[in-house]
Amino acid sequence: MIYTPQNTDEIQSILAQAMDSQRPLYACGTRTKSGMHCQVSAEDSLSMEHYSGIIDYEPEELVLVVRAGTRLDEIDQLLAKHNQMLAFEPANLSKMFASEHGGTIGGIIATNLSGSRRISAGAARDYLLGFDAISGRCDQFKSGSRVMKNVTGYDLSKLMCGSYGRLAILSDITLKVLPKPQTVQTVCLTTDTLAEAQASVSQAFTSSVEPSGGAILPVADRFTSYIRLEGVAVSVADRLTALKNILDGQGEVSVLEADESTLFWQQITNAEQLASSSGQIWKLSIVPSALPQIIEIISSAHTCSYIADWAGGLVWLNCEISDTAASSAIIRNAISAHGGGHAHLVRGEAGEHIAKFQPQPEQLAMLQSRIKTAFDPLHILNPDIMGHEVPDSTARADAGEKE
């Protein structure tokens, strides 16, 4: 059965029924990102797609309050009217998953899906000022406020980001927004090796030119680095000149102007260059300087294509191979041998013994289990969405006693 609540009372009532019958729920938005996670062990769904709309927007205060089911394109259109934006540049993976739109803001927060500007401006979790939610205990609670500030205690906003709806159902979301930059230009540098390309991007980020994006794409037998500069036109012009001087002699330099730059970074953030490809798509979070070694190991074993973002720290990788076990072992071993990181199978079926998400160390997995049980003792919300869950029986019993 699919439930489509339109207010928080209905959400709470549905959760209460699920707890009484101990029937788990698949909590979702418009399911545009269902390929990113594991199969949820639930027959019933609670869809937030009808719980949508703008609650409050104060452009002067840079604050936006929306319902969790509000579509991302609706938010972008509203902010564009006031020349503002979501600074973490959320990815729109509609082309990758053949969906009609980029999903809901609740889905973005649940997956902490951040784009190219994440390396300079921060992730989605850094712009979540606060939220209203209903936990797996059927309790309504709030966290945060309408301003950025440091507080003592648990930062629930950051805990919810990336939790894939396992802890609570977010209802109302308060976000910090920022003005759009006056202009944008992108410096392109073509070099002979991937190591040279990555070193050039890193050099730009350690300089005073303040890039807001750094990507690398293989082009034939060479590699092109893309370094984005944003801000006031006069400042961008000065920094562009400085960056050209820094990169002088390292390769062939060209510049993408404003319109070209905007389109290019949308494509990078949304991984559109790989969207139409067949095979698996992995999202790798790695040490940027290890990019050349990791790509060499993977490409020597499988035919693959890739996009490197975040100065090499984020890699969208397409493997033209049907054997998930083989690719998983090679990819994760390569990452482990070169500084560590995470490998997430974003598109493709994980095998019985292959984790879609990066396997966690035992102590971290135990901590995650206890947090899950504290928020959702009966494991009603999205069970197994990030892999098979083994409930912490001790924490579960403690939670039951407290109720």
C-alpha positions as CSV (number, residue, x, y, z in Angstrom):
1,M,0.0,0.0,0.0
2,I,1.2,3.5,-0.8
3,Y,0.3,6.3,1.7
4,T,0.5,9.9,0.5
5,P,0.0,12.2,3.6
6,Q,-0.7,15.9,3.1
7,N,0.0,17.1,6.7
8,T,2.0,16.1,9.7
9,D,-1.0,14.6,11.6
10,E,-1.5,12.2,8.7
11,I,2.2,11.3,8.8
12,Q,2.1,10.6,12.5
13,S,-1.1,8.5,12.1
14,I,0.4,6.4,9.4
15,L,3.5,5.8,11.5
16,A,1.4,4.9,14.5
17,Q,-0.4,2.3,12.5
18,A,2.8,0.9,11.2
19,M,4.2,0.6,14.8
20,D,1.1,-1.1,16.0
21,S,1.1,-3.6,13.2
22,Q,4.9,-3.7,13.1
23,R,4.8,-3.3,9.3
24,P,7.9,-1.4,8.0
25,L,7.5,1.6,5.7
26,Y,9.5,2.7,2.7
27,A,9.7,6.4,3.4
28,C,10.4,8.3,0.1
29,G,9.7,11.3,-2.0
30,T,9.2,10.8,-5.7
31,R,11.6,7.8,-5.9
32,T,13.9,9.5,-8.4
33,K,16.9,8.2,-6.4
34,S,15.7,4.7,-5.7
35,G,18.6,3.3,-7.7
36,M,21.1,4.7,-5.3
37,H,20.1,2.6,-2.4
38,C,19.4,-1.1,-1.5
39,Q,16.0,-2.8,-1.7
40,V,13.9,-1.7,1.3
41,S,12.4,-4.5,3.3
42,A,8.9,-3.1,3.4
43,E,5.7,-3.8,1.5
44,D,4.1,-0.4,2.3
45,S,5.3,3.0,1.2
46,L,5.0,6.5,2.7
47,S,5.4,9.0,-0.1
48,M,6.0,12.6,0.8
49,E,5.3,13.8,-2.8
50,H,2.0,15.5,-1.8
51,Y,3.5,17.1,1.3
52,S,5.0,19.9,-0.7
53,G,5.1,23.7,-1.0
54,I,6.9,26.8,0.1
55,I,6.2,27.6,3.8
56,D,8.3,30.8,4.1
57,Y,10.9,32.6,2.0
58,E,12.7,35.7,3.1
59,P,15.2,36.7,0.4
60,E,16.7,39.5,2.6
61,E,17.4,37.1,5.4
62,L,18.7,34.3,3.0
63,V,16.3,31.8,4.6
64,L,13.9,29.4,2.9
65,V,11.5,27.1,4.7
66,V,9.9,24.3,2.6
67,R,8.0,21.1,3.0
68,A,10.1,18.0,2.4
69,G,8.1,16.9,-0.7
70,T,8.8,20.1,-2.6
71,R,10.5,19.4,-5.9
72,L,14.0,20.7,-6.5
73,D,13.0,22.4,-9.8
74,E,10.3,24.4,-8.0
75,I,12.8,25.7,-5.4
76,D,15.3,26.6,-8.1
77,Q,12.7,28.6,-10.0
78,L,11.7,30.5,-6.9
79,L,15.3,31.3,-5.9
80,A,16.2,32.4,-9.5
81,K,13.5,35.1,-9.4
82,H,15.5,36.7,-6.6
83,N,18.9,35.9,-8.1
84,Q,19.7,33.4,-5.3
85,M,20.7,29.7,-5.2
86,L,21.3,26.7,-3.1
87,A,25.0,27.1,-2.6
88,F,25.8,23.4,-2.3
89,E,24.7,23.0,-5.9
90,P,22.5,19.8,-5.5
91,A,23.0,17.2,-8.2
92,N,20.1,16.5,-10.5
93,L,20.5,12.8,-11.5
94,S,17.3,12.6,-13.6
95,K,19.3,11.7,-16.8
96,M,21.2,9.0,-15.0
97,F,18.0,7.3,-13.6
98,A,15.7,8.3,-16.5
99,S,13.3,10.2,-14.3
100,E,11.2,13.2,-15.2
101,H,12.8,15.6,-12.7
102,G,15.5,15.9,-10.1
103,G,13.4,14.8,-7.1
104,T,12.5,16.5,-3.9
105,I,14.4,18.6,-1.4
106,G,13.8,15.9,1.2
107,G,15.6,13.4,-1.0
108,I,18.5,15.8,-1.4
109,I,18.9,16.2,2.3
110,A,18.4,12.5,3.0
111,T,21.2,11.6,0.6
112,N,23.4,14.7,1.3
113,L,23.7,15.0,-2.5
114,S,26.0,17.9,-3.1
115,G,27.5,19.2,-6.3
116,S,30.7,20.7,-7.7
117,R,30.7,23.7,-5.3
118,R,30.8,21.4,-2.3
119,I,34.7,21.7,-2.3
120,S,34.5,25.4,-1.7
121,A,31.1,26.2,-0.2
122,G,30.3,23.0,1.8
123,A,27.8,20.2,1.5
124,A,24.0,20.1,1.8
125,R,24.3,19.4,5.6
126,D,26.1,22.8,6.0
127,Y,23.1,24.7,4.7
128,L,20.4,22.8,6.7
129,L,19.5,25.3,9.4
130,G,16.8,23.3,11.0
131,F,13.9,20.9,10.4
132,D,10.7,19.4,11.8
133,A,10.5,15.7,11.8
134,I,8.7,12.6,13.1
135,S,10.9,9.8,14.4
136,G,10.4,6.0,14.2
137,R,9.0,6.3,17.7
138,C,6.1,8.4,16.2
139,D,7.3,11.5,18.2
140,Q,7.4,14.9,16.5
141,F,10.6,16.9,17.2
142,K,12.5,19.9,15.9
143,S,16.1,20.8,15.6
144,G,18.1,23.9,14.7
145,S,16.9,27.4,14.0
146,R,16.7,30.0,11.3
147,V,20.3,31.2,11.8
148,M,23.7,29.6,11.6
149,K,25.2,29.2,15.1
150,N,27.3,26.8,17.1
151,V,25.5,24.9,19.9
152,T,26.5,22.4,22.5
153,G,25.1,18.9,22.1
154,Y,24.2,16.7,19.2
155,D,23.9,18.3,15.8
156,L,20.8,16.5,14.5
157,S,20.8,18.4,11.2
158,K,24.1,16.9,10.2
159,L,23.0,13.5,11.5
160,M,19.9,13.5,9.3
161,C,21.8,14.4,6.2
162,G,22.8,11.2,4.4
163,S,20.7,9.0,6.7
164,Y,18.5,7.9,3.8
165,G,15.3,8.3,5.9
166,R,16.3,5.6,8.4
167,L,16.0,7.8,11.5
168,A,13.0,10.0,11.0
169,I,10.7,11.5,8.4
170,L,11.6,15.1,7.7
171,S,8.5,17.2,7.3
172,D,9.6,20.9,7.2
173,I,13.1,21.9,6.2
174,T,14.8,25.3,6.8
175,L,17.7,26.1,4.5
176,K,20.2,28.9,4.2
177,V,20.4,30.3,0.6
178,L,23.0,32.6,-1.0
179,P,23.1,35.2,-3.8
180,K,24.2,33.9,-7.2
181,P,27.6,35.1,-8.3
182,Q,27.6,38.0,-10.7
183,T,29.6,36.2,-13.2
184,V,31.5,32.9,-13.8
185,Q,34.5,31.9,-15.9
186,T,36.3,28.6,-16.2
187,V,40.0,28.1,-17.1
188,C,40.7,25.0,-19.1
189,L,44.2,23.4,-19.0
190,T,45.0,20.4,-21.2
191,T,48.0,18.3,-20.2
192,D,49.5,15.0,-21.2
193,T,49.0,13.0,-18.0
194,L,46.3,12.7,-15.3
195,A,48.9,13.3,-12.6
196,E,49.7,16.7,-14.2
197,A,46.1,17.6,-14.5
198,Q,45.3,16.8,-10.9
199,A,48.4,18.6,-9.7
200,S,47.4,21.7,-11.6
201,V,43.9,21.7,-10.1
202,S,45.4,21.3,-6.6
203,Q,47.8,24.1,-7.2
204,A,44.9,26.4,-8.1
205,F,43.1,25.5,-4.9
206,T,46.2,26.2,-2.8
207,S,46.6,29.6,-4.4
208,S,44.8,32.9,-3.7
209,V,42.5,32.8,-6.7
210,E,39.7,31.1,-4.7
211,P,38.3,28.6,-7.2
212,S,34.7,27.3,-6.6
213,G,35.1,24.2,-8.7
214,G,37.8,21.9,-10.0
215,A,37.1,19.0,-12.4
216,I,39.2,16.8,-14.7
217,L,38.0,15.0,-17.8
218,P,40.0,12.6,-20.1
219,V,40.0,13.9,-23.7
220,A,41.3,11.3,-26.2
221,D,44.8,10.5,-24.9
222,R,45.1,13.7,-22.9
223,F,43.5,15.3,-19.9
224,T,41.7,18.6,-19.4
225,S,41.4,20.4,-16.0
226,Y,38.6,22.8,-15.5
227,I,38.9,25.5,-12.8
228,R,35.9,27.7,-12.0
229,L,36.1,31.3,-10.8
230,E,33.0,33.0,-9.5
231,G,32.0,36.3,-8.0
232,V,32.0,40.0,-8.9
233,A,33.1,40.6,-12.5
234,V,36.1,42.8,-11.6
235,S,37.3,40.2,-9.0
236,V,36.9,37.3,-11.4
237,A,38.8,39.2,-14.2
238,D,41.8,39.8,-11.8
239,R,41.8,36.2,-10.5
240,L,41.5,34.9,-14.0
241,T,44.7,36.7,-15.0
242,A,46.4,35.5,-11.8
243,L,45.4,31.9,-12.5
244,K,46.7,32.0,-16.1
245,N,50.0,33.1,-14.7
246,I,50.1,30.3,-12.2
247,L,49.3,27.7,-15.0
248,D,51.7,29.3,-17.5
249,G,53.8,26.6,-19.2
250,Q,51.9,23.7,-17.8
251,G,49.8,23.0,-20.9
252,E,47.3,24.5,-23.3
253,V,45.1,27.1,-21.7
254,S,41.6,28.3,-22.8
255,V,38.7,29.9,-21.1
256,L,34.9,29.1,-21.0
257,E,32.9,32.3,-20.7
258,A,29.8,32.7,-18.5
259,D,27.1,30.8,-20.4
260,E,29.5,28.0,-21.4
261,S,30.7,27.7,-17.8
262,T,27.3,27.5,-16.4
263,L,26.2,24.7,-18.7
264,F,29.5,22.8,-18.3
265,W,29.3,22.8,-14.4
266,Q,25.7,21.7,-14.5
267,Q,26.8,18.7,-16.6
268,I,29.6,17.9,-14.3
269,T,27.5,18.2,-11.1
270,N,24.8,16.0,-12.7
271,A,27.4,13.5,-14.1
272,E,25.6,13.8,-17.5
273,Q,28.7,12.7,-19.4
274,L,28.1,9.2,-18.0
275,A,24.3,9.2,-17.9
276,S,23.6,7.5,-21.2
277,S,26.4,4.9,-20.7
278,S,25.6,1.2,-19.9
279,G,27.2,-0.7,-17.1
280,Q,27.7,0.2,-13.5
281,I,28.2,3.7,-12.2
282,W,30.2,4.2,-9.0
283,K,30.6,7.3,-6.9
284,L,34.0,7.3,-5.3
285,S,35.2,9.6,-2.5
286,I,39.0,9.5,-2.4
287,V,42.2,11.4,-1.5
288,P,42.5,13.8,-4.5
289,S,46.2,13.2,-5.0
290,A,45.6,9.4,-5.3
291,L,43.3,9.9,-8.3
292,P,46.0,8.9,-11.0
293,Q,47.0,5.7,-9.1
294,I,43.4,4.6,-8.5
295,I,42.3,5.2,-12.0
296,E,45.3,3.4,-13.4
297,I,44.5,0.3,-11.3
298,I,40.9,0.2,-12.3
299,S,41.4,1.0,-16.0
300,S,44.0,-1.7,-16.3
301,A,41.5,-4.3,-15.2
302,H,38.2,-3.0,-16.8
303,T,37.1,-0.7,-19.6
304,C,35.9,2.4,-17.8
305,S,35.2,6.1,-18.2
306,Y,35.0,8.7,-15.5
307,I,34.5,12.3,-14.4
308,A,36.7,13.7,-11.6
309,D,35.3,16.5,-9.5
310,W,36.2,18.2,-6.3
311,A,39.8,18.6,-7.5
312,G,40.0,14.8,-7.9
313,G,38.3,13.9,-4.6
314,L,35.0,12.8,-6.2
315,V,35.0,10.4,-9.1
316,W,31.9,9.3,-11.1
317,L,33.1,6.0,-12.6
318,N,31.4,3.9,-15.3
319,C,32.5,0.3,-15.5
320,E,31.5,-1.7,-18.6
321,I,31.4,-5.0,-16.8
322,S,28.5,-7.2,-15.6
323,D,30.5,-8.8,-12.8
324,T,29.8,-6.6,-9.8
325,A,31.9,-8.7,-7.5
326,A,35.0,-8.3,-9.6
327,S,34.6,-4.6,-10.1
328,S,33.8,-4.0,-6.4
329,A,36.9,-5.9,-5.2
330,I,39.2,-4.0,-7.6
331,I,37.7,-0.5,-6.9
332,R,37.6,-0.9,-3.1
333,N,41.0,-2.5,-2.9
334,A,42.5,0.3,-5.0
335,I,41.0,2.9,-2.7
336,S,42.1,1.2,0.4
337,A,45.6,0.9,-0.8
338,H,45.8,4.6,-1.6
339,G,44.7,6.6,1.4
340,G,41.2,5.2,1.9
341,G,37.8,6.5,1.0
342,H,34.4,5.3,0.0
343,A,32.9,3.5,-3.0
344,H,29.1,3.7,-3.5
345,L,27.5,1.7,-6.3
346,V,25.1,4.4,-7.5
347,R,23.6,2.6,-10.5
348,G,23.8,-1.2,-10.8
349,E,22.7,-4.3,-8.9
350,A,24.8,-5.3,-5.9
351,G,25.3,-9.0,-5.5
352,E,24.4,-11.0,-2.4
353,H,27.8,-10.5,-0.9
354,I,28.6,-7.1,-2.5
355,A,27.7,-4.0,-0.5
356,K,26.1,-1.2,-2.4
357,F,27.5,1.3,0.1
358,Q,31.1,1.3,1.5
359,P,31.3,-1.4,4.2
360,Q,31.8,0.2,7.7
361,P,34.4,-0.8,10.3
362,E,32.7,-2.9,13.1
363,Q,32.8,-0.2,15.8
364,L,31.2,2.4,13.4
365,A,28.6,-0.1,12.3
366,M,27.7,-0.8,15.9
367,L,27.4,2.9,16.7
368,Q,25.2,3.4,13.6
369,S,23.0,0.5,14.8
370,R,22.5,2.1,18.2
371,I,21.6,5.5,16.7
372,K,19.1,3.8,14.4
373,T,17.5,1.9,17.4
374,A,17.4,5.1,19.5
375,F,15.3,6.9,16.8
376,D,13.5,3.9,15.5
377,P,13.4,1.0,18.0
378,L,11.1,-1.2,15.9
379,H,13.0,-0.6,12.7
380,I,9.9,0.7,11.0
381,L,11.6,3.3,8.7
382,N,13.4,2.1,5.6
383,P,14.9,-1.1,6.9
384,D,17.9,-2.4,5.0
385,I,18.0,0.7,2.7
386,M,21.7,1.0,3.2
387,G,22.4,-2.7,3.5
388,H,21.2,-5.6,5.7
389,E,20.6,-4.4,9.2
390,V,21.3,-6.4,12.3
391,P,19.3,-4.7,15.1
392,D,21.2,-3.9,18.3
393,S,19.1,-6.0,20.7
394,T,20.5,-4.3,23.8
395,A,19.8,-0.8,22.6
396,R,16.4,-2.0,21.3
397,A,15.5,-3.4,24.7
398,D,16.7,-0.2,26.4
399,A,14.6,1.9,24.0
400,G,11.5,-0.3,24.8
401,E,12.0,0.2,28.5
402,K,12.2,4.0,28.2
403,E,8.9,4.0,26.3
